[in-house]
Amino acid sequence: MRAAVLEEFGTPMVLKEIEKPVAGPGQVLVRIEASGVNPLDLKISAGQAAHAERTLPAVLGLDLAGVVEQVGEGVTGFAPGDEVYGMTGGVGDLQGSLAQYAAVDARLLAPKPASLDMREAAALPLVAITAWEGLVDRAQVRAGHKVLIHGGAGGVGHVGIQIARARGAEVFGTDAPHRLKAVEEFGATAIDFTAETPQEYTERLTGGEGFDVVYDTVGGPVLDASFAIARTYTGHVLSSLGWGTHSIAPLSFRGATYSGVFTLAPMLTGRGREHHGEILREITALADSGRLGPLLDPRRFGLADVAHAHAAVADGTATGKVVVGIDH
């Protein structure tokens, strides 16, 4: 099969013929139709993501959508011909999705939303799982909550807005001026973070009470600011990028709560993988009911164009999730 192989960190991937895998016990062989590109893919490629535990040479790509070709021993719930999607590889010792086929842990897969095409489905797994683990698993977002998502037009952000709204919350999203329209189109109240301080918009939108849930998808100073605008006692701050050194004093003085989200853990440890499949089944139901969909960059990339796809993410020109189509 053809695959884009990273042989050295910081160098372009090489399009090569490598051995086609077979489905082992508990695995499904997927004919990959599309591979979603995430900022983490770029960090792994550059050798800047030690937490992903990637050894070389390697096939990168975390997200896939495709068709089941073979089912391994002990697998139930999938059959050849099924359309599936999932966050299945590209970290640790797991083959990624920038290839024509991958043998993946069946627990990480779910039926692809019938309402989405392969490119749209491949754009969702990592960002949808990350959003769900924070908003639903940790914060239990529900009707009556005021939810603030930093980076509302970003990958995790725009899906998080849709998940929170589907659960009945009132949602707000911060972003740069040129991205505020996308925040509004997904149903959130848009906040221009260049025009107001966190204290100013918290006063304006909550009467100074603070937000019930604050999801930081940006990291750094944004997480620090989040600690100071959570609702006293019952507020919950989440972060998918809480890897720096931060003072929790502002959060502690409010008596509020913090949770970190590390979406890669099940793939790296083998523990909790079935929950990723469960989350994606929930995402499929939301998509097929018309309540969730991805923001997709319109440009088309193939396996031979992986460098251009990564550049589109790196240079900030992407107007949504970038997806690589896999030709057979």
C-alpha positions as CSV (number, residue, x, y, z in Angstrom):
1,M,0.0,0.0,0.0
2,R,1.0,3.6,-0.4
3,A,1.7,5.7,2.7
4,A,3.3,9.0,3.6
5,V,6.2,8.1,5.9
6,L,8.1,10.4,8.3
7,E,11.7,9.2,8.4
8,E,13.3,12.0,10.3
9,F,11.7,14.7,12.5
10,G,11.6,18.1,10.8
11,T,11.9,16.7,7.3
12,P,9.1,16.2,4.6
13,M,7.3,12.9,4.6
14,V,8.2,10.5,1.8
15,L,5.5,8.7,-0.2
16,K,6.4,5.0,-0.2
17,E,5.1,1.5,-0.7
18,I,4.9,-0.3,2.6
19,E,3.4,-3.6,3.6
20,K,-0.4,-3.7,3.9
21,P,-1.4,-4.7,7.4
22,V,-3.9,-7.4,8.3
23,A,-6.5,-7.2,11.1
24,G,-5.3,-9.0,14.3
25,P,-7.4,-10.0,17.2
26,G,-9.6,-7.1,18.3
27,Q,-8.7,-5.1,15.2
28,V,-10.5,-3.9,12.1
29,L,-8.7,-3.4,8.8
30,V,-9.9,-0.1,7.3
31,R,-9.6,1.1,3.7
32,I,-8.9,4.7,4.5
33,E,-10.7,7.3,2.4
34,A,-9.8,10.5,4.3
35,S,-7.3,11.6,7.0
36,G,-8.0,14.7,9.1
37,V,-5.1,17.0,9.8
38,N,-4.7,18.4,13.4
39,P,-2.1,20.9,14.8
40,L,-0.7,18.0,16.8
41,D,0.3,16.3,13.6
42,L,2.5,19.2,12.8
43,K,4.1,19.1,16.2
44,I,4.8,15.4,16.0
45,S,6.3,15.8,12.5
46,A,8.6,18.6,13.8
47,G,9.7,16.5,16.8
48,Q,8.0,18.9,19.2
49,A,5.5,16.5,20.8
50,A,7.3,14.2,23.2
51,H,4.0,13.4,24.9
52,A,2.9,11.6,21.7
53,E,5.7,9.1,22.1
54,R,6.2,8.7,18.4
55,T,9.2,6.7,17.1
56,L,10.5,6.8,13.6
57,P,10.1,5.8,10.8
58,A,6.3,6.3,11.2
59,V,3.1,6.9,9.4
60,L,1.4,9.9,11.0
61,G,-2.3,11.0,11.0
62,L,-4.6,10.7,14.0
63,D,-8.0,10.8,12.4
64,L,-9.5,8.6,9.7
65,A,-12.7,7.8,7.9
66,G,-13.1,4.8,5.6
67,V,-14.6,1.4,4.9
68,V,-14.1,-1.8,6.9
69,E,-12.3,-4.4,4.7
70,Q,-11.6,-7.1,7.2
71,V,-12.6,-7.9,10.8
72,G,-10.2,-9.6,13.2
73,E,-10.9,-12.3,15.7
74,G,-13.2,-11.4,18.6
75,V,-14.6,-8.2,16.9
76,T,-18.3,-7.8,17.0
77,G,-20.4,-4.8,15.8
78,F,-18.5,-4.3,12.5
79,A,-18.6,-6.1,9.2
80,P,-16.8,-5.6,5.8
81,G,-18.4,-2.8,3.9
82,D,-19.3,-0.7,7.0
83,E,-18.4,3.0,6.9
84,V,-16.5,4.0,10.0
85,Y,-14.5,6.8,11.5
86,G,-12.2,7.3,14.5
87,M,-9.0,8.7,16.1
88,T,-7.0,5.5,15.7
89,G,-3.3,6.1,15.3
90,G,-0.4,8.4,14.6
91,V,1.0,8.3,18.2
92,G,2.9,5.8,20.2
93,D,3.4,2.6,18.2
94,L,0.1,2.9,16.3
95,Q,0.1,3.4,12.5
96,G,-1.5,6.6,11.5
97,S,-4.0,7.4,8.8
98,L,-1.8,8.9,6.0
99,A,-1.9,5.5,4.2
100,Q,-4.3,3.5,2.1
101,Y,-5.1,1.0,4.9
102,A,-4.7,0.7,8.7
103,A,-5.4,-2.2,11.1
104,V,-6.9,-0.4,14.1
105,D,-8.3,-1.3,17.5
106,A,-12.1,-1.8,16.9
107,R,-12.8,-0.1,20.2
108,L,-11.7,3.3,18.8
109,L,-14.1,3.2,15.9
110,A,-17.7,4.1,15.4
111,P,-20.2,4.1,12.5
112,K,-19.6,7.1,10.3
113,P,-22.5,9.6,10.3
114,A,-24.6,8.9,7.3
115,S,-25.2,12.6,6.9
116,L,-21.5,13.4,6.4
117,D,-19.2,12.4,3.6
118,M,-15.8,10.9,4.2
119,R,-13.9,14.2,4.3
120,E,-16.3,15.7,6.8
121,A,-16.2,12.6,9.0
122,A,-12.4,12.5,9.0
123,A,-12.4,16.1,10.3
124,L,-14.2,15.2,13.5
125,P,-12.7,12.5,15.8
126,L,-9.9,14.2,17.7
127,V,-11.7,17.5,18.1
128,A,-15.1,16.0,18.9
129,I,-13.6,13.6,21.5
130,T,-11.6,16.4,23.1
131,A,-14.6,18.7,23.3
132,W,-16.8,15.9,24.7
133,E,-14.3,14.7,27.3
134,G,-14.2,18.2,28.7
135,L,-17.8,19.5,28.4
136,V,-19.7,16.2,29.1
137,D,-17.4,13.9,30.9
138,R,-15.7,16.5,33.2
139,A,-18.1,19.4,33.4
140,Q,-21.5,17.7,32.7
141,V,-22.7,20.7,30.7
142,R,-26.5,21.0,30.8
143,A,-29.4,23.4,30.4
144,G,-29.0,26.5,32.6
145,H,-25.2,26.6,32.2
146,K,-23.4,29.6,30.7
147,V,-20.5,28.0,28.8
148,L,-17.5,30.0,27.6
149,I,-15.2,28.4,25.0
150,H,-11.9,30.1,24.2
151,G,-11.0,29.7,20.5
152,G,-14.6,29.2,19.5
153,A,-13.9,29.0,15.8
154,G,-11.1,26.5,16.2
155,G,-11.2,22.8,15.8
156,V,-12.2,21.8,19.3
157,G,-14.0,25.1,19.8
158,H,-16.5,25.0,17.0
159,V,-17.5,21.4,17.8
160,G,-17.6,22.2,21.5
161,I,-20.1,25.0,20.8
162,Q,-22.4,22.6,19.0
163,I,-22.1,19.9,21.8
164,A,-22.9,22.4,24.5
165,R,-25.8,23.9,22.6
166,A,-27.2,20.4,22.0
167,R,-27.2,19.9,25.7
168,G,-29.2,23.0,26.3
169,A,-26.5,25.4,27.5
170,E,-26.1,29.1,26.6
171,V,-22.8,29.3,24.8
172,F,-20.2,32.1,24.3
173,G,-17.0,31.9,22.2
174,T,-13.9,34.1,22.2
175,D,-11.9,34.5,19.1
176,A,-10.1,37.0,16.8
177,P,-12.2,39.6,14.9
178,H,-12.0,37.7,11.5
179,R,-13.2,34.5,13.1
180,L,-16.2,35.8,15.0
181,K,-18.7,35.2,12.2
182,A,-17.9,31.5,12.4
183,V,-18.5,31.5,16.2
184,E,-21.9,33.1,15.6
185,E,-22.8,30.7,12.8
186,F,-22.4,27.8,15.1
187,G,-24.8,29.4,17.6
188,A,-22.7,31.0,20.2
189,T,-22.5,34.6,21.3
190,A,-19.2,35.9,19.8
191,I,-16.6,37.7,21.9
192,D,-13.8,39.7,20.4
193,F,-10.9,39.1,22.8
194,T,-9.0,42.0,21.3
195,A,-11.8,44.5,22.2
196,E,-12.6,43.5,25.8
197,T,-10.7,42.1,28.8
198,P,-12.0,38.8,30.3
199,Q,-13.2,40.8,33.3
200,E,-15.1,43.3,31.1
201,Y,-17.0,40.7,29.1
202,T,-17.6,38.5,32.2
203,E,-19.2,41.5,33.8
204,R,-21.2,42.3,30.7
205,L,-22.5,38.8,30.0
206,T,-22.8,37.3,33.5
207,G,-23.3,40.4,35.7
208,G,-19.9,39.6,37.2
209,E,-21.1,36.2,38.5
210,G,-18.7,34.3,36.2
211,F,-19.3,31.4,33.7
212,D,-20.4,28.0,34.8
213,V,-18.0,26.3,32.5
214,V,-14.9,27.8,30.8
215,Y,-13.1,25.6,28.2
216,D,-9.6,26.8,27.3
217,T,-8.5,25.4,24.0
218,V,-5.6,27.9,23.6
219,G,-3.4,27.5,26.7
220,G,-0.9,29.8,28.3
221,P,-2.2,33.1,29.5
222,V,-5.7,32.2,28.3
223,L,-5.8,29.4,30.9
224,D,-4.6,31.9,33.6
225,A,-7.4,34.3,32.6
226,S,-10.0,31.5,32.7
227,F,-9.3,30.8,36.4
228,A,-10.4,34.3,37.3
229,I,-13.8,34.3,35.4
230,A,-15.3,31.0,36.6
231,R,-18.4,31.2,38.7
232,T,-17.7,31.2,42.4
233,Y,-18.0,27.8,44.1
234,T,-19.7,26.0,41.2
235,G,-17.5,27.1,38.2
236,H,-15.5,24.5,36.3
237,V,-12.5,25.4,34.1
238,L,-11.3,22.9,31.5
239,S,-8.2,22.9,29.4
240,S,-6.9,20.7,26.5
241,L,-3.6,22.6,26.7
242,G,-2.9,22.9,30.4
243,W,0.7,21.9,30.2
244,G,2.5,25.0,31.4
245,T,3.1,26.3,34.9
246,H,0.1,28.2,36.3
247,S,-1.0,29.8,39.5
248,I,-4.3,28.3,40.7
249,A,-4.7,31.0,43.3
250,P,-7.5,32.9,41.4
251,L,-9.4,29.6,41.0
252,S,-8.9,28.6,44.6
253,F,-10.1,31.9,45.9
254,R,-13.3,31.4,43.9
255,G,-13.7,27.9,45.3
256,A,-14.0,26.6,41.7
257,T,-12.8,23.5,39.9
258,Y,-10.2,22.6,37.2
259,S,-10.0,19.6,34.9
260,G,-7.4,18.7,32.3
261,V,-8.2,16.9,29.1
262,F,-5.5,14.6,27.5
263,T,-7.3,12.9,24.6
264,L,-4.3,10.8,23.6
265,A,-4.2,8.8,26.8
266,P,-6.3,5.8,25.7
267,M,-4.2,5.3,22.5
268,L,-1.0,5.6,24.5
269,T,-2.0,3.4,27.5
270,G,-4.6,1.1,26.0
271,R,-6.9,2.0,28.8
272,G,-10.4,3.4,28.2
273,R,-10.3,3.0,24.4
274,E,-13.9,1.8,24.3
275,H,-15.0,5.2,25.6
276,H,-13.7,6.9,22.5
277,G,-15.9,4.7,20.4
278,E,-18.8,5.5,22.7
279,I,-18.2,9.2,22.4
280,L,-18.1,9.0,18.6
281,R,-21.4,7.1,18.5
282,E,-22.9,10.1,20.4
283,I,-21.3,12.4,17.8
284,T,-22.8,10.3,15.0
285,A,-26.2,10.7,16.6
286,L,-25.8,14.5,16.9
287,A,-24.6,14.8,13.3
288,D,-27.4,12.7,11.9
289,S,-29.9,14.7,13.8
290,G,-28.6,17.9,12.2
291,R,-27.2,19.3,15.4
292,L,-23.4,18.9,14.7
293,G,-21.1,19.3,11.7
294,P,-17.5,20.2,10.9
295,L,-16.2,23.5,9.5
296,L,-14.1,22.2,6.6
297,D,-11.4,24.0,4.6
298,P,-12.5,23.7,0.9
299,R,-9.1,22.8,-0.5
300,R,-8.4,19.3,-1.6
301,F,-5.2,17.4,-0.8
302,G,-4.0,13.9,-1.5
303,L,-1.2,11.7,-0.1
304,A,1.3,13.4,-2.4
305,D,0.2,16.8,-1.0
306,V,0.7,16.2,2.7
307,A,3.4,18.9,3.0
308,H,0.9,21.4,1.5
309,A,-1.9,20.2,3.8
310,H,0.4,20.7,6.8
311,A,1.5,24.1,5.5
312,A,-2.2,25.2,5.3
313,V,-2.6,24.5,9.0
314,A,0.7,26.0,10.0
315,D,0.4,29.3,8.1
316,G,-3.1,30.1,9.3
317,T,-4.7,30.2,5.9
318,A,-7.1,27.3,6.6
319,T,-10.7,28.3,6.9
320,G,-11.7,25.1,8.7
321,K,-10.3,21.6,9.3
322,V,-7.9,20.5,6.6
323,V,-8.4,16.9,5.3
324,V,-6.2,14.7,3.1
325,G,-8.0,12.4,0.7
326,I,-6.6,8.9,0.3
327,D,-6.7,7.6,-3.3
328,H,-6.8,3.9,-4.1
